[in-house]
Amino acid sequence: MTTLQIACSTTLDGSMKIGDSFHPEEIGANREKFLKKNDMTLEQMILVPLTYTGDNYRRYFTVGKDEAGEGITKPSTKEADGLLTTEAGLSLFLPLADCIGTVLYDAKNGAVMLTHLGRHNLEQEGGRTSVEYMVQQCGSDLRDITAWLSPAAGGVNYPLFGFDNRSMHDVAIEQLLSAGVLRENITASPIDTTTDPKYFSHSQFLKGEKDSDGRFAVVAVLYED
């Protein structure tokens, strides 16, 4: 049997993604300190390597120990919107700044998937297809899958125009339900990144409402009992 640990950083931990405004050494130090606080190391991490190139936002891969450190201590070998693993001790790491970091967990099969659900992914039914990928790869029973949704931009400041101005959380939950995940197995954070000062928000930074264009991070890891 396995247990699941989820950690979510805040602005107090500093930015978690290398970008034009942040020096790589600063980001590396922030990541290392955050991970140490949660009894994890950089070497056991794999970055979910998001890109916004092309027109496919449903790129999923299953990873193992051979990929440990990719995107963190060594280059990534793929572009992905979600990663799945059955390896205990292998942490999945996703920087965010308004979108949803969604953790899918199948305790019976010892599998965890960390998938990015933003506007682009949701417009392609990314919530549903992430669940379908876990079922395909692990033979998961839909009744056994739990889902945790990270803090994300709320519908007031970030309405999804393609979904009748609903929030990302509302649309993501709808897609998880359509895939067959039970409503009682879905937990969504009530935190709105656009209004909570403890979280970075790219959309509010562009509006001049927040000072930093940093990223917080969601980490998910399995441990053997």
Secondary structure, DSSP 8 states (H G I E B T S, - for coil): -EEEEEEE--GGG---S-BTTB-HHHHHHHHHHHHHHTT--GGGEEE------SS----EEE--GGGTTBTTTB--SS--SEEEE--TT-EEEEEESSSEEEEEEETTTTEEEEEEESHHHHHTTHHHHHHHHHHHHH---GGGEEEEE--B--TTTS-BGGGTTB-HHHHHHHHHHHHT--GGGEEE---BTTT-TTS--HHHHHTTSSS----EEEEEEEEE-
